[in-house]
Amino acid sequence: MDTLTRLEATIAQRLTAAPEESYVAKLHAKGLPKIAQKLGEEATEAVIAALAGDEAELVGEAADLLFHLLVLLGAKGVALEQVLAELDRREGVSGLAEKAARSE
C-alpha cells in the first residue's frame, strides 16, 4: 500500500471521529464549501512557495495540497483509485490532444 492510499484510508477513518478529536472530522463537519475553500488556499500557498519559497517550503505546501485534495475526494465519495485510473487513461496521450478532446 502506498503513502496516498494509506492516507486516504486514514482520512476515511477520521471522518467518523469527533470534530474535537480530529482535524479531518472538524473540517468535514464544516461542510463541502469549507473543504473546497481550504483546498484552494493550499493550492495558492503551493503556487506562492513555488515562485518565492525554497524547496522545503514547496514540499510542505505540496503535501498540504495533496492531503486536502484527499479530504475533498473523500467528502465527495470519490476514491483515489478513480483519479489514478483517469491518470492511467491519459498516460501516453499528448496533453494538448487530451485538452482539445475535452473542449469538443
C-alpha positions, 0 to 999 in steps of 0.5 A, spaced: 500 500 500 502 506 498 503 513 502 496 516 498 492 510 499 494 509 506 492 516 507 486 516 504 484 510 508 486 514 514 482 520 512 476 515 511 477 513 518 477 520 521 471 522 518 467 518 523 471 521 529 469 527 533 470 534 530 474 535 537 478 529 536 480 530 529 482 535 524 479 531 518 472 530 522 472 538 524 473 540 517 468 535 514 463 537 519 464 544 516 461 542 510 463 541 502 464 549 501 469 549 507 473 543 504 473 546 497 475 553 500 481 550 504 483 546 498 484 552 494 488 556 499 493 550 499 493 550 492 495 558 492 500 557 498 503 551 493 503 556 487 506 562 492 512 557 495 513 555 488 515 562 485 518 565 492 519 559 497 525 554 497 524 547 496 522 545 503 517 550 503 514 547 496 514 540 499 510 542 505 505 546 501 505 540 496 503 535 501 498 540 504 495 540 497 495 533 496 492 531 503 486 536 502 485 534 495 484 527 499 479 530 504 475 533 498 475 526 494 473 523 500 467 528 502 465 527 495 465 519 495 470 519 490 476 514 491 483 515 489 483 509 485 478 513 480 483 519 479 489 514 478 485 510 473 483 517 469 491 518 470 492 511 467 487 513 461 491 519 459 498 516 460 501 516 453 496 521 450 499 528 448 496 533 453 494 538 448 490 532 444 487 530 451 485 538 452 482 539 445 478 532 446 475 535 452 473 542 449 469 538 443 
